[in-house]
């Protein structure tokens, strides 16, 4: 069992809130983590439990032993009403730990939000730090507290980095050695879990249309979201596209990154950027199964960028700093992959898949630094193995090897 970065956050939340929701995609390790706690446990995959909770949510919750973990909570959103009443009659911190593969608080069937009674914690698939037994190392906290000097490169090879990108972060994939076995697992994950969870969170009248849409968006990871183009390519209406995207966000399969804006210019692109949340599933959908295939793929840059985004999501989500992340693009095509911001401190981040780096890779970061009065540190992640400085007397810029994520 891997040590998880979210574990200490979860235990602290249980101490200070009567209800905690641990949500994340299927198979990321939620149940395994929760079963390690000293709680009673109920799972709503069990039809009898689900029927009882749906028929009489207030009576069902009242009869439960406490503290309790309720797993697959998205299958019974009606139970939130019973939890609210129980908390209001006897507020005890840690009584309810809810887990689910969809964000139940955003579901239409959930008429109760438990406002003031719940802490929500997202759990992602394994980060590379977790996979390498360094769950307590948080790159985001290091950057904001210690700066670049707090980071250390590792000795993992470029080939092994690419292999890790292709695997992604699902714990089960780390146990499978063969390419065929990994392909079988990814196929089963999509057909069994993604399709099933989509039915749990919203209306899905045409599963074939959804799967067609799911395969269409895969090559668009890292791209600006153009819903009219998506609708045209998928042969679906824009309202249907909106519905599918919302549901995929709710089950943590895609992430829509908001655009950065500031008063340094009004000429910003306002479109969101679409990302798959796991580089392993992304590579599977692109039919990339080995590091040499990735090297030859026209999607190589997007795959590595998706991997970095996934890692940043995990580190930001588990950080004490809790900055915001955006993408940056102007009408005159100046683009920066990620802006990570906390108050007036900003990291402008570009991602390159190559093993060498030149000053030209910083050109849009340099333009951004020159236009802004904020403290901006420029970073370009690349496939080399050395931390390099590309700054000048006015601004700080570094090339950082991808291996710092490991």
C-alpha positions, 0 to 999 in steps of 0.5 A, a space after each residue: 500500500 502506498 503512503 498517500 499525500 492526502 492521508 494527513 489532510 484527511 485525518 486533520 479534516 476528520 478532527 475538525 468537521 462532523 462530515 468529510 467527503 473524500 471524492 475522486 475517480 474510481 480506482 485512485 485508492 479512496 476505499 483502501 485509504 478509508 479502510 485503514 481508518 478505525 471506522 464502521 464501513 458501509 458501501 452503496 454498491 450493496 443493493 440492500 444498503 442502497 435500497 434502505 438508504 433511499 427509502 428512508 434516509 433519515 431513519 437509515 442514518 439514525 440507525 448507523 453506528 458512528 463514526 462511519 464511512 459511507 462508500 459510493 455515496 454518489 449512488 444515494 444522494 438522497 442520504 445527505 438529508 438524513 446526514 444533515 438532520 443527524 449532524 444538527 441533532 448531535 454534532 460530533 466531529 468525524 462522525 461521517 466520512 463519505 467517499 465517492 467517485 463523483 462529486 455528489 455535492 454538484 449532482 442535481 439529485 443532491 438537494 442538500 449541500 451540507 453547507 457549514 457541516 462538511 469539508 470536501 477533499 479531492 483525491 487524485 491518482 498516484 503522484 510520482 512522489 507517492 509512487 517513489 515513497 516521497 508522499 510528504 514532498 510537495 513541490 508547490 509548497 517548496 516553490 512558494 516557501 523556499 524557491 528553486 533552491 528547495 528543489 532537487 533533481 533525481 537520477 531517473 532516466 528520460 526513458 523511464 520518465 516517458 514510461 511513467 508518463 504512459 503509465 499514469 497514476 492509477 495504482 493498479 497499473 503500477 502492478 501490471 508489467 505487460 503492455 497487453 495487460 495494461 491495455 486490457 486494464 485501461 479498456 476495462 476501466 473505460 467501459 466498466 467504470 467511466 460508463 457506469 459512473 456517468 449513468 450515476 451522475 446524470 441523464 445519459 440517453 445515448 451511451 454510444 454518443 457519449 463514448 464517441 464524444 469521449 474518444 473525440 476529446 482525447 486528442 484535444 487535451 491541452 487545447 483551447 475548448 471550442 464547444 461548437 467545433 466539438 459539437 460539429 465533430 461529434 454530431 451532437 448539440 452544444 447543450 449535450 456537449 456541455 452536459 457531457 463535459 460537466 459529467 466528465 468533470 464530476 467523475 474526475 476524468 477531465 479538467 477545464 483550466 480557467 484563463 488567466 487575466 490581469 490588468 496588464 492587458 485586456 487582450 486575453 483569450 477567455 476560453 478554458 483549456 481542456 485536459 485529461 486528468 491522467 496521462 495513462 488514460 490519455 496515452 491509451 486513447 491515443 494508442 501510445 503504449 511504449 516510450 519509443 512510440 511516445 517519442 515518435 508521436 505527434 502528440 508527444 508535447 501534449 502528452 507531457 504537458 498533460 502529465 505535468 498538469 496532472 502532477 501540478 493538480 495533485 501538488 496544488 490540491 495537497 499543498 498548504 499554500 493552496 495557490 490557483 492555477 490558470 493558463 495564459 494566452 493573448 489574442 496575439 498568440 503569446 501563450 504560457 502553459 500554466 500560471 500558478 499564483 498566490 497573492 502577488 507571487 506568480 510562477 509562469 510555467 512552460 512545458 517542453 518535451 525535449 531534452 535540451 533547452 534554449 533561451 527562446 523557450 522563455 520568450 513568452 515568459 519574458 514578455 509576461 515578466 516585462 509587462 507585469 509589476 508582480 513578482 514572476 518567476 519563470 519556469 520551463 520544465 524539460 526532459 534534461 537532468 539539470 537545473 539551469 538558470 536563464 535569468 537576467 538582472 531583472 527577472 528570475 527564470 529557470 529550466 527545471 528537469 521533469 525528474 523533480 516530480 519523481 
